[in-house]
Amino acid sequence: MRDSVEKLEKVRLQYRNGDCRTSTSRRSITTDVIPIAIRLARGERIALAPAVLAGIYSDLDRIRDLAVEECDKKS
């Protein structure tokens, strides 16, 4: 477990110093995730439900907007 925390700390420092590049790909890690990953690796409890629900609601808003656009195009 200590090794995992040390690896995450090393990655965090690399991102902070600009040594690692981020991309928009789903397979990449954004800098926003690193502090959360470190806290989870240390065994801290974090409420993830609000963030997950926010993502779901955001996606639902996009779906609704696309549906409205499609209806407007047909009118």
Backbone as CSV, one residue per row, in Angstrom:
resi,resn,N_x,N_y,N_z,CA_x,CA_y,CA_z,C_x,C_y,C_z
1,MET,0.829,-1.180,0.000,0.000,0.000,0.000,0.877,1.250,0.000
2,ARG,1.934,1.226,0.761,2.835,2.376,0.819,3.450,2.648,-0.554
3,ASP,3.750,1.579,-1.297,4.303,1.749,-2.636,3.315,2.478,-3.552
4,SER,2.035,2.133,-3.429,1.010,2.777,-4.253,0.942,4.267,-3.968
5,VAL,0.973,4.613,-2.699,0.918,6.026,-2.315,2.146,6.760,-2.840
6,GLU,3.306,6.131,-2.723,4.530,6.764,-3.207,4.492,6.964,-4.724
7,LYS,3.965,5.973,-5.458,3.861,6.108,-6.908,2.914,7.244,-7.277
8,LEU,1.784,7.325,-6.571,0.833,8.392,-6.850,1.416,9.766,-6.520
9,GLU,2.159,9.847,-5.442,2.814,11.114,-5.091,3.814,11.522,-6.177
10,LYS,4.539,10.542,-6.705,5.510,10.814,-7.761,4.799,11.339,-9.009
11,VAL,3.692,10.709,-9.381,2.923,11.147,-10.541,2.367,12.550,-10.304
12,ARG,1.886,12.801,-9.084,1.344,14.123,-8.760,2.413,15.199,-8.951
13,LEU,3.617,14.915,-8.489,4.707,15.879,-8.646,5.074,16.080,-10.113
14,GLN,5.030,15.007,-10.900,5.325,15.121,-12.327,4.294,16.010,-13.012
15,TYR,3.022,15.816,-12.661,1.976,16.638,-13.260,2.117,18.091,-12.818
16,ARG,2.436,18.297,-11.565,2.588,19.657,-11.045,3.735,20.373,-11.754
17,ASN,4.822,19.652,-12.029,5.991,20.250,-12.676,5.861,20.314,-14.194
18,GLY,4.794,19.751,-14.719,4.581,19.782,-16.165,5.351,18.721,-16.914
19,ASP,5.849,17.701,-16.217,6.607,16.637,-16.879,5.714,15.667,-17.641
20,CYS,4.428,15.609,-17.292,3.494,14.694,-17.947,2.487,15.502,-18.743
21,ARG,2.091,14.957,-19.854,1.086,15.614,-20.683,-0.275,15.001,-20.415
22,THR,-1.287,15.825,-20.467,-2.652,15.332,-20.344,-3.316,15.431,-21.703
23,SER,-4.304,14.612,-21.920,-5.057,14.673,-23.162,-6.539,14.542,-22.839
24,THR,-7.349,14.691,-23.856,-8.785,14.590,-23.654,-9.277,13.160,-23.818
25,SER,-8.403,12.241,-24.079,-8.780,10.843,-24.232,-9.305,10.288,-22.921
26,ARG,-10.247,9.370,-23.005,-10.815,8.737,-21.815,-9.777,7.870,-21.097
27,ARG,-8.726,7.496,-21.783,-7.716,6.629,-21.183,-6.641,7.399,-20.434
28,SER,-6.690,8.710,-20.504,-5.683,9.510,-19.820,-6.179,9.923,-18.439
29,ILE,-5.268,10.387,-17.631,-5.593,10.837,-16.277,-5.469,12.353,-16.250
30,THR,-6.529,13.012,-15.835,-6.454,14.466,-15.721,-5.851,14.822,-14.374
31,THR,-5.337,16.012,-14.295,-4.699,16.457,-13.055,-5.708,16.599,-11.919
32,ASP,-6.987,16.725,-12.249,-8.014,16.839,-11.207,-8.182,15.541,-10.418
33,VAL,-7.862,14.424,-11.042,-8.101,13.117,-10.434,-6.988,12.705,-9.473
34,ILE,-5.794,13.207,-9.668,-4.633,12.753,-8.904,-4.795,12.964,-7.396
35,PRO,-5.222,14.142,-6.923,-5.380,14.298,-5.472,-6.401,13.326,-4.874
36,ILE,-7.467,13.056,-5.623,-8.476,12.101,-5.151,-7.883,10.702,-5.095
37,ALA,-7.125,10.326,-6.119,-6.501,9.003,-6.142,-5.546,8.827,-4.971
38,ILE,-4.799,9.863,-4.660,-3.859,9.790,-3.535,-4.618,9.607,-2.223
39,ARG,-5.687,10.372,-2.051,-6.472,10.252,-0.807,-7.087,8.855,-0.677
40,LEU,-7.596,8.323,-1.788,-8.163,6.970,-1.751,-7.088,5.930,-1.463
41,ALA,-5.895,6.110,-2.044,-4.796,5.169,-1.800,-4.368,5.185,-0.338
42,ARG,-4.505,6.325,0.304,-4.168,6.426,1.728,-5.252,5.835,2.626
43,GLY,-6.380,5.483,2.038,-7.464,4.882,2.813,-8.487,5.874,3.316
44,GLU,-8.396,7.113,2.872,-9.378,8.107,3.290,-10.704,7.835,2.593
45,ARG,-11.782,8.134,3.298,-13.106,7.964,2.713,-13.524,9.270,2.056
46,ILE,-14.013,9.156,0.840,-14.442,10.320,0.068,-15.838,10.047,-0.471
47,ALA,-16.709,11.033,-0.355,-18.056,10.914,-0.915,-17.977,11.159,-2.423
48,LEU,-18.116,10.103,-3.192,-18.027,10.219,-4.638,-19.389,10.385,-5.299
49,ALA,-20.455,10.078,-4.581,-21.800,10.140,-5.163,-22.139,11.529,-5.718
50,PRO,-21.848,12.619,-5.020,-22.188,13.929,-5.604,-21.513,14.172,-6.957
51,ALA,-20.274,13.773,-7.094,-19.565,13.966,-8.363,-20.154,13.076,-9.455
52,VAL,-20.493,11.855,-9.102,-21.080,10.928,-10.076,-22.442,11.446,-10.525
53,LEU,-23.258,11.870,-9.569,-24.579,12.403,-9.916,-24.471,13.665,-10.765
54,ALA,-23.504,14.511,-10.468,-23.314,15.716,-11.272,-22.988,15.348,-12.715
55,GLY,-22.168,14.329,-12.903,-21.843,13.874,-14.254,-23.055,13.321,-14.978
56,ILE,-23.873,12.570,-14.257,-25.089,12.002,-14.858,-26.044,13.113,-15.264
57,TYR,-26.261,14.072,-14.374,-27.166,15.177,-14.695,-26.639,16.001,-15.865
58,SER,-25.347,16.185,-15.932,-24.759,16.913,-17.053,-25.017,16.185,-18.368
59,ASP,-24.838,14.875,-18.356,-25.095,14.075,-19.556,-26.574,14.121,-19.937
60,LEU,-27.456,14.066,-18.941,-28.896,14.143,-19.224,-29.257,15.497,-19.828
61,ASP,-28.634,16.560,-19.357,-28.872,17.883,-19.945,-28.453,17.907,-21.408
62,ARG,-27.332,17.291,-21.713,-26.874,17.253,-23.113,-27.850,16.473,-23.984
63,ILE,-28.340,15.352,-23.469,-29.312,14.538,-24.216,-30.572,15.350,-24.474
64,ARG,-31.055,16.063,-23.443,-32.254,16.884,-23.596,-32.017,17.964,-24.642
65,ASP,-30.877,18.634,-24.585,-30.576,19.693,-25.551,-30.534,19.153,-26.976
66,LEU,-29.955,17.967,-27.158,-29.929,17.364,-28.493,-31.330,17.024,-28.971
67,ALA,-32.171,16.526,-28.069,-33.545,16.190,-28.434,-34.316,17.441,-28.835
68,VAL,-34.115,18.530,-28.103,-34.787,19.786,-28.432,-34.319,20.296,-29.797
69,GLU,-33.034,20.205,-30.058,-32.518,20.627,-31.358,-33.135,19.814,-32.492
70,GLU,-33.252,18.506,-32.293,-33.846,17.644,-33.322,-35.297,18.015,-33.556
71,CYS,-36.043,18.304,-32.498,-37.446,18.696,-32.642,-37.564,20.025,-33.376
72,ASP,-36.649,20.947,-33.083,-36.676,22.252,-33.743,-36.352,22.111,-35.239
73,LYS,-35.475,21.200,-35.588,-35.121,20.993,-36.987,-36.316,20.441,-37.776
74,LYS,-37.111,19.586,-37.143,-38.265,18.972,-37.799,-39.430,19.954,-37.963
75,SER,-39.448,20.979,-37.135,-40.568,21.947,-37.193,-40.426,22.925,-38.311
